[in-house]
């Protein structure tokens, strides 16, 4: 036995040459005595330096629960090594007998066979040791990964100690992880348990992020942020008090208690590679306001990360440029028509004056500096096409020719530096300013602010997407009760808003009214437009409707329908029924048309009944009122279908003869829509409803024009 103990020395030399870990100085030596020293594997294994370094870092991060599992893996490695040693020792006598037999029989390759036998034995043991090491490392890798997930969860737990749901869930995950290491068991069972824990940890992180977002986007934080931004809007409006203040629907309507009017420019028309000049939203009343007052201020806001919304960065600049070009074209045509008459009278001074005004009219595209040159070039390439479209649809450009200076946008945000002692007068500029005022701060991070009473987080662009946070509160109601809501604090704000909304609903229900949305008075070229509060804007239209020239058709909301005067019959397209004061109940029709977001064919299915009702009453010389919830979408689309089906292009009723003779195109429908928007300036027909109108008018005959 002792004479073959030297093989263990070869084994130790092999292990020292191919180690997985470094050994301590006390357990290594330059030479190995054959029988006097044996390695104490139980003492050697826990001293593995590299392995303990990884473990120490894991424990330092607060993952002490992993220690039990790590030492289980370490003990498993030790057991494998001891088992291999015992197998080698047991095989030594057999190996000795075999070699002795070969030597007595005169084997010439005794030394070679001896070395080969040792190598085979070491190879078998090395494979077994390698498999054991691989198992240990795999288990250690699972442990380290779980430790990192636990570290992240504990970090969230510290920052969100006030969220009981998150805290309890994380504690449950930690308990499950501890059970895995204490229980041990088969490799597959441990791996499955680890996967379950990892999935649970990921779910906890997602739940924690959602909780943080909901808490930061609370109702009080939104209203407080709007109130703070409104102070900035008020300061800027006071720099140019003569310029009317307009709210870009719907977000901008929250940022001031007093607006002269509203407008509707969509950010989607300015998105990259989706630039558009939308003929359904011409906003010509904004130009007429700027013509009267010498300019205007448009208020809007955007979410965090941007200084200005795309509606201000690109949509409105495109709009001003196209209108300037269209006005320049119209003036050039007028100049050509009048040049002969002026020349015949030998009045060269007027001719030079007219030609000079046309030459100095600015038709260039003015974009902010942060818009790239590539995007600018792409937009400029489309300007002429958009100008042609505006001329083709028959917009009332003649009413805008009296504009003395071209339109030009200016951008102001909370980061803009303005010297109060050097604020220029808007009349001194060589253009008509369209001041684009972004109310919100541009910040990437949530800003926590603490006052003397409450702590709150600032939300950039808080007025956007009011359906997700306002809880039925409208801008007009907010500004009526602004001070009470702000002083109520975060804990009482939700209940106070619920009480305000319910009281307003009961108040209007007793009077047979539906809470109206803010809408715009029809523009007039003469006189002045007085400043109105949000509440006054809503109430001022409560008893008035809009007539479309001499067509005998009026458009309004359901709240206006109950007290409308001069109406012979009524077509109600809202979900709520009203009790109008009509002479005959047959003069009233209720078609509950749903929004295109909920039913893509609701309007299409009801349009035949609406047109037949209008034909029966208009043919008798009666006036008709078309109303919907807000008087801005469904009623506009129904009116469009009636105008195209029963009226000529000049607006004369002909019972549909011109409609039967002509093929309806999209351009023809747009021309009629521009006619409606000339009178109903708050018209905002949705794209889905317009598609249903076109499908009804074509009757399945699609047209690409």
Secondary structure, 3 states (H helix, E strand, C coil): CHHHCHHHHHHHHHHHHCCCCCCCHHHCCCCCCCCCCCCCHHHHHCCCHHHHHHHHHHHHCCCHHHHHHHHHHHHHHHHHHHHHHHHHHHHHHHHHHHHHHHHHCCCCCHHHHHHHHHHHHHHHHHHHHHHHHHHHHHHHHHHHHHHHHHHHHHHHHHHCCCCHHHHHHHHHHHHHHHHHHHHCCCHHHHHHHHHHHHHHHHHHHHHHHHHHHHHHCCHHHHHHHHHHHHHHHHHHHHHCCCCEEEEECCHHHHCCCEECEEECCCHHHHCCCCCCCCCCCCCHHHHHHHHHHCEEEEEECCCCCCCCCHHHHHHHHHHHHHHHHHHHHHHHHHHHHHHHHHHHCCCHHHHHHHHHHHHCCCCCCCCCCCCCHHHHHHHHCCHHHHHHHHHHCCCCHHHHCCCCCCEEEEEECCCCCCCHHHCCCHHHCCCEEEEEEECCCCCCCCEEEECCCCEEEECCCCCCCHHHCCCCCCHHHHHHCHHHHHHHHHHHHHHHHHHHHHHHHHHHHHCCCCCCCCCCCCCCCCCCCCCEEHHHHHHHCCCCCEECCCCCEEEEEHHHHCCCCCCCEEEECCCCCCCCCCCCHHHEEECCCCCCCCCCCHHHHHHHHHHHHHHHHHCCCCCEEEEECCCCCHHHHHHHHHHHHHECCCCCECCCHHHHHCCCCHHHHHHHHHHHHHHCCCCCCCHHHHHHHHHHHHCCCCCCC
